[in-house]
Amino acid sequence: MTDKIKVWCFLLFLLKLVSNLQNCAHAAPQVPCFFIFGDSLADSGNNNNLVTAAKANYRPYGIDFPNGTTGRFTNGRTTVDIIGELLGFNQFIPPFATARGRDILVGVNYASGASGIRDESGRQLGDRISLNEQLQNHAATLSRLTQLLGTKQAAENYLNKCLYYVSLGSNDYLNNYFMPSNYTTSRLYTPDQYAKVLIDQYSQQIKLLYHLGARKIALPGLRPIGSIPYSFSTLCRNNVSCVTNINNAVLPFNAGLVSLVDQLNRELNDARFIYLNSTGMSSGDPSVLGFRVTNVGCCPARSDGQCIQDPCQNRTEYAFWDAIHPTEALNQFTARRSYNAILPSDAYPTDISHLIS
């Protein structure tokens, strides 16, 4: 696809998006609730009171967010914040750490910075809420919903209509497999074997989520994590072949996730699962989208990739906020393509807007 065609595709997409937003501006949300499981790409404050280096409840994080610094690992809104807006929610989905009473009726964000599919991933940074623990928290939410709605059946019927977004795996590589001084996984498994181990565990966790009421589940793949500034400067020390090796190592995970989506759609035929192609969305010429800087973050970072100084002023021109996390500008792009795919390869077998229809 030529750059000119890319630009036209993007402009047409924006026009369609504006139309969609105008149509739903005064309508009820397209789903009654939105539940989010993930890591720092989606965390909205669950790590704030944990003993961990993986927290973002300090300036300049949130410098462009309407509510200021909240614990989001970016300058403004996360991808799931923007997806929530596209779904028609007029409030941000509350983090589990602070969700109270009827707050949970719109959904809950369980995401935790540094968390992974494997319980040990990210432990060198301190406390975090692994996917297994996030699932336990959702079981607690189901109990609270049962109290609010009267019966467990009523609560499960309610959850059946909601959107679930489950995005983990990055820390199982960045803060596990590619840290051989802290973890043994790279000595125990080849990249293909490790991807299979992760997908096998992920499969059981997603099936548990199904048994807790989930029926509409979006599963983003891993982005090219070798190409983030942290990998290039810290893990690879500016070695291009190392960057390629990291990017190649996560490809079997993404391929396994596509196969898992097919398997789950066959086995659990009263539910629907989709794969979101984060790698595909990240490919192409970033300048077409207005990004001028993609090799460093807008905010100077410490050795673990998080902000330590005042950020740049031209934040919309940067793909990365710190050395790991995207800017709101890039999150908008990812969220919109996840909700309403520009290319057929963006989502499989469909995008979020069709998953919930």
C-alpha positions in Angstrom: 0.0 0.0 0.0 1.5 3.4 -1.0 1.8 6.2 1.4 -0.9 8.2 -0.5 -3.4 5.3 -0.2 -2.5 5.0 3.5 -3.3 8.7 4.1 -6.6 8.4 2.3 -7.6 5.2 4.2 -6.8 7.0 7.5 -8.8 10.2 6.5 -11.8 8.1 5.5 -11.5 6.2 8.8 -11.5 9.5 10.7 -14.6 10.7 8.9 -16.3 7.5 9.7 -15.2 7.7 13.3 -16.5 11.3 13.7 -19.9 10.1 12.3 -20.0 7.2 14.7 -19.1 9.5 17.7 -21.8 12.0 16.7 -24.4 9.2 16.4 -23.6 7.8 19.9 -22.9 11.1 21.6 -26.3 11.1 23.4 -27.0 7.4 23.3 -26.6 4.8 25.9 -23.4 2.8 25.9 -23.3 0.0 23.3 -22.7 -2.6 26.1 -23.8 -2.3 29.8 -20.3 -2.7 31.1 -16.6 -3.0 30.1 -14.1 -5.2 32.0 -10.4 -4.8 31.5 -7.5 -7.2 32.4 -4.0 -6.2 31.7 -0.7 -4.6 32.6 0.7 -1.1 32.6 -0.7 -0.3 29.2 -4.2 -0.4 30.8 -3.5 0.2 34.5 -5.5 3.2 35.8 -4.4 3.2 39.4 -4.4 -0.3 40.8 -0.7 -0.2 41.5 -0.8 3.2 43.3 -0.7 1.7 46.8 1.5 -1.3 46.1 5.1 -1.6 47.1 6.5 -1.5 43.6 8.6 0.5 41.2 5.9 -0.1 38.6 3.6 2.8 39.5 2.8 6.1 37.7 1.0 8.1 40.4 3.4 11.1 40.0 4.0 13.9 37.6 4.5 14.2 34.7 2.3 11.1 34.2 -1.2 12.3 33.5 -0.1 15.7 32.3 -2.7 15.7 29.6 -5.4 13.5 31.4 -8.6 15.3 32.3 -8.3 14.2 36.0 -4.6 14.7 36.2 -2.2 12.1 37.7 -4.2 8.9 38.4 -1.7 6.1 38.0 -2.0 5.8 34.2 1.4 5.0 32.6 1.1 7.7 29.9 0.5 11.4 29.4 -3.2 11.2 28.9 -5.7 8.5 28.1 -4.9 4.8 27.7 -6.1 2.6 24.8 -8.9 1.2 27.0 -10.0 4.7 28.1 -10.5 5.6 24.4 -12.2 2.3 23.6 -14.6 3.0 26.5 -15.4 6.4 25.0 -16.0 4.8 21.6 -18.4 2.3 23.3 -20.3 5.3 24.5 -19.4 5.4 28.2 -19.4 9.0 29.6 -17.1 8.0 32.5 -13.8 6.2 32.7 -14.0 2.6 33.9 -13.0 2.6 37.6 -9.9 0.6 38.8 -10.7 -2.3 41.1 -8.6 -0.6 43.9 -11.2 2.2 44.2 -14.4 0.8 42.7 -17.2 1.0 45.3 -20.9 0.2 45.4 -22.8 0.6 42.1 -19.6 1.8 40.4 -19.0 -1.8 39.3 -22.2 -1.8 37.1 -20.2 0.0 34.3 -17.3 -2.4 34.7 -14.0 -2.6 36.4 -10.4 -2.2 35.4 -8.2 -4.8 37.0 -5.0 -4.1 35.1 -1.7 -3.8 37.0 1.7 -2.5 35.9 4.4 -5.2 35.5 1.8 -8.1 35.7 1.9 -11.1 33.4 0.3 -14.3 32.5 2.8 -16.1 34.7 2.7 -15.2 38.4 6.4 -14.5 38.7 6.7 -12.0 35.8 7.7 -8.5 37.0 8.6 -9.6 40.5 12.0 -7.8 40.4 10.0 -4.5 40.3 8.0 -5.3 43.4 4.3 -6.1 44.0 1.9 -6.5 41.1 -1.4 -8.1 40.5 -0.9 -11.1 38.1 -3.6 -12.3 35.8 -4.5 -15.1 38.2 -5.0 -12.5 40.9 -7.0 -10.2 38.5 -9.3 -13.2 37.9 -9.7 -13.7 41.6 -10.7 -10.0 41.8 -13.3 -10.5 39.1 -14.8 -13.4 41.1 -15.1 -10.9 44.0 -16.8 -8.5 41.6 -19.3 -11.2 40.5 -20.2 -11.7 44.2 -20.7 -8.0 44.6 -22.9 -7.9 41.5 -24.9 -10.8 42.8 -25.7 -8.7 45.9 -26.6 -5.7 43.7 -28.8 -7.6 41.2 -30.4 -10.1 43.6 -29.2 -13.5 42.2 -26.1 -15.1 40.7 -28.1 -15.8 37.6 -29.0 -12.2 37.2 -25.4 -11.2 37.6 -24.1 -13.7 35.1 -26.8 -12.6 32.6 -25.6 -9.1 33.0 -22.0 -10.0 32.5 -22.8 -12.0 29.4 -23.7 -8.7 27.6 -20.4 -6.9 28.6 -17.2 -6.4 26.7 -14.0 -8.0 28.1 -10.6 -6.8 27.1 -7.7 -9.0 28.1 -4.2 -7.9 27.2 -1.2 -9.5 28.9 2.1 -11.1 27.8 4.5 -8.2 27.4 5.9 -8.6 30.9 6.3 -12.3 30.4 8.9 -11.4 27.9 10.3 -8.0 29.0 10.2 -8.7 32.7 10.9 -12.4 32.6 12.2 -14.2 29.5 14.6 -11.5 28.4 16.0 -11.0 32.0 18.1 -14.1 32.4 19.8 -12.8 35.5 16.4 -12.7 37.2 14.5 -15.6 35.6 15.3 -19.1 34.3 12.7 -19.2 31.5 15.1 -18.4 28.7 17.3 -21.3 29.8 14.4 -23.7 30.1 12.5 -22.9 26.8 13.2 -21.9 23.3 11.0 -19.0 22.1 8.6 -21.4 20.4 8.4 -23.5 23.5 7.9 -20.5 25.8 5.1 -19.2 23.6 3.3 -22.5 23.8 3.7 -22.6 27.6 2.3 -19.0 27.8 -0.6 -19.8 25.4 -1.5 -23.0 27.3 -1.7 -21.1 30.6 -3.5 -18.2 29.0 -6.1 -20.6 27.6 -7.0 -21.9 31.0 -7.2 -18.4 32.4 -9.5 -17.2 29.6 -11.7 -20.3 30.1 -12.0 -19.4 33.8 -13.1 -15.9 32.7 -15.7 -17.5 30.6 -17.0 -19.5 33.6 -17.1 -16.2 35.5 -19.6 -14.8 33.0 -17.6 -13.4 30.1 -19.0 -14.0 26.6 -17.5 -11.1 24.4 -13.8 -11.2 24.8 -11.1 -9.2 22.8 -7.6 -10.5 23.0 -4.9 -8.1 21.7 -1.6 -9.6 20.5 1.8 -8.3 21.6 3.2 -5.3 19.9 6.8 -5.4 18.5 8.3 -5.0 22.0 11.9 -5.2 20.7 11.3 -1.9 19.0 10.2 0.1 22.1 12.9 2.6 23.3 13.5 0.5 26.5 14.4 -2.6 24.6 16.6 -0.8 22.1 18.6 1.2 24.7 18.5 -1.0 27.8 17.9 -4.7 26.9 19.8 -4.5 23.6 22.2 -1.7 24.2 21.6 -0.3 20.7 22.2 -3.8 19.0 19.9 -4.0 16.0 20.1 -7.8 15.8 19.0 -8.0 19.4 15.9 -5.9 18.6 15.1 -8.3 15.8 15.5 -11.3 18.0 13.1 -9.9 20.6 10.5 -9.0 18.0 10.8 -12.5 16.4 10.5 -14.2 19.8 7.0 -12.8 20.4 5.7 -13.8 16.9 4.9 -17.4 18.0 2.9 -16.0 20.9 0.8 -13.9 18.5 0.3 -16.9 16.1 -0.7 -19.1 19.1 -3.2 -16.4 20.2 -4.9 -16.5 16.8 -5.1 -20.2 17.0 -6.5 -20.0 20.5 -9.2 -17.6 19.3 -10.2 -20.2 16.7 -10.2 -22.9 19.3 -12.2 -21.0 21.9 -14.8 -19.9 19.2 -15.3 -23.6 18.4 -15.4 -25.0 21.9 -17.3 -22.2 23.6 -19.9 -21.5 20.9 -22.1 -19.4 23.1 -19.2 -16.9 23.4 -17.3 -14.8 20.9 -13.5 -14.2 20.9 -11.5 -11.9 18.7 -7.8 -11.2 18.1 -6.5 -7.7 17.8 -3.3 -7.4 15.7 -1.2 -5.0 17.7 1.9 -5.8 15.6 0.1 -5.1 12.3 -1.3 -1.8 13.7 2.3 -0.8 14.6 3.7 -1.4 11.2 4.0 1.1 8.4 5.4 4.6 8.2 4.7 6.5 11.4 5.1 9.8 9.7 1.8 9.2 7.9 0.1 9.5 11.3 2.1 12.6 12.3 4.7 10.9 14.5 8.1 12.4 14.0 9.9 10.7 16.9 9.7 6.9 17.4 13.1 5.9 18.9 12.9 7.8 22.2 10.2 8.7 24.6 8.8 12.2 25.1 9.7 11.9 28.8 13.4 11.1 29.8 13.4 7.8 31.6 15.3 6.0 34.3 16.8 2.5 33.8 13.5 0.7 34.2 11.9 2.8 31.5 9.8 5.2 33.5 9.7 9.0 33.6 12.2 11.0 35.7 12.1 14.5 34.2 9.9 17.0 32.5 8.5 15.8 29.2 8.7 17.3 25.7 6.2 19.9 24.6 5.3 18.5 21.2 3.8 15.3 22.7 1.5 14.5 19.7 4.6 14.0 17.6 6.0 11.3 19.8 4.9 7.6 19.5 6.3 6.9 23.0 5.7 8.7 26.3 8.5 7.2 28.3 10.8 4.3 27.2 8.0 1.7 27.3 4.5 3.2 27.1 2.8 4.9 24.1 1.6 8.5 24.2 -2.1 9.2 24.2 -1.7 10.1 20.5 -0.6 6.5 19.6 -3.1 5.1 22.0 -5.9 6.9 20.1 -4.7 5.3 16.9 -4.6 1.8 18.4 -8.0 2.1 20.1 -9.7 3.3 17.0 -8.3 0.6 14.8 -9.2 -2.0 17.5 -12.8 -0.7 17.7 -13.3 -0.2 13.9 -10.6 -1.9 11.8 -9.0 0.1 8.9 -7.5 -3.0 7.3 -8.9 -6.6 7.4 -5.6 -7.7 9.1 -6.3 -5.4 12.1 -8.7 -7.8 13.8 -9.7 -11.5 13.5 -12.3 -12.6 12.8 -13.8 -9.2 13.4 -13.2 -5.9 15.3 -14.7 -4.7 18.6 -17.6 -2.8 17.0 -18.8 -6.1 15.4 -18.0 -8.3 18.4 -20.5 -6.3 20.5 -23.2 -6.0 17.8 
